Amino acid sequence: MVIKLLLEVMLPLFFYVSLGYLFNRLFKLSLRTLTTLLVYLFLPVAVFMKIYDSPLSGKVAGGVLFYLVIQFVLMSLISSLVCRWRGIEKSMRGTFANSIVLNNSGNLGLPVNALVFKNDPFALSIGVLIVLFQNIMTFTVGVYNAEASVQMKEAIWKMLKLPIIYSVALGFILQIFRVKLNHELVTILNPITDSFAPFALITLGAQLAESGKEISWNNLAISNVLRLIGGPIIAFVLIKTFGFDGIVAKALFIGSAFPSSRNSALLSFKGPHASFAAQTVISSTILSSLTLPIVIQLASSLF
């Protein structure tokens, strides 16, 4: 399972990031153009379609969502305390928080869920709930965190100007009211959605090519420890507190161990700490190839 995880999930991820890094080194890509396409086209379309297409499991949805809210709040509080302890500048605190509270539950999480639980639909519904929750947090709290270097009023205004907010809302509205999209429209949107992950990872690699000069090793290490080790510890305590067991407990525990979301880097591309955001995504993803198999084994033993 570990080798299959590395080959089917991690290898494509590193391939696209390396491609972006190499192309930027060779051809000096325009990051402004790449990020504009990402933020105003690929990201809103992909998120809209993901929410629109995702089935919801009502059986344990309420309890799982409440668990996810508590987990998110606790991770945010820990991030805030660490920032104060480390004396991290205010403009960077939002980026640091995003690297901890936002994880790669989509591109990495769902494939891992399918591998571990052998495409069990109930386990997949838990994975989908995690993805939906992370999407909502990413494009609300995450967007606000990314703009934390400015005043609250200005940050909210910047957030409201991003199409992501409206694509999330529209996706949920159409799903709730079971509005069926026109076949021709779906045919147009699907290729954009399918291209989102490779394009986003290539852009991330291009960003990384310009971020090697300034690495805050201590903050990077703390971010990785909190995301990859702190996340599962908090999840274990909450799972026991909520009384989850079986597939639900295993899926939630494994779902807490994924690396920093690439979206946390995408949201910061135009900010002053884009380099740190990109570094946390890459470093935590590399390290997760070691920590994730351990968490998967622990899930089988503990629950």
Secondary structure, DSSP 8 states (H G I E B T S, - for coil): -HHHHIIIIIHHHHHHHHHHHHHHHHH---HHHHHHHIIIIIHHHHHHHHHHH-----SSHHHHHHHHHHHHHHHHHHHHHHHHHHT--HHHHHHHHHHHH-B-IIIIIHHHHHHHTTT-HHHHHHHHHHHHHHHHHIIIIIHHHHTTTS-HHHHHHHHHTSHHHHHHHHHHHHHHTT----HHHHHHHHHHHHHHHHHHHHHHHHHHTT-TT---HHHHHHHHHIIIIIHHHHHHHHHHHHT--HHHHHHHHHHTS--B-HHHHHTTTTSTTHHHHHHHHHHHHHHHHHHHHHHHHHHHHH-
